[in-house]
Amino acid sequence: MNKTSIGQRNQLVVIERPVSTKNTLGEDEVEWQEFTKAWAKVTNKTAGELDAGGRLVSVATYWFICHHIDGVDNNMRINWDGKLLNIADAHDPDGTREAIKITAFMHGG
């Protein structure tokens, strides 16, 4: 993988994780809490549409490359400048533990 310089990591993102809580009625709810913040290089990978139960929905897929972070998984999401993206994959692209490449997607209406 090509090395990403620190200067290219110019977008601040917040990685959030789901946390189960109980509401006042004792029912389970999911809240999102900050896992970590990171400066990332963001690349718009693809954009398109998919059929979601007879309804066309736009989908945009992005790559986020940042310093290596342990524990990021596909149950988490990225909050990027108020946009919420679901993490599909997170891995160390070259096995050096210097960086992590996160693939995340955002659904539109």
MODA-V34341 format. One line per field, one symbol per residue. psi: psi as a letter, one per 30 degrees, with the letter a starting at -180 (. if undefined). A space follows every 10 residues. Layout:
psi->???
This chain:
psi->kkkjleffig kklkkkkkkk lkafggkklk lkkkellkkl kkkjelkall jihgkkkkkk klkkkalkkk fklgfllkjj hfkkkkkekk ljfggfgflk kkkllkkl.
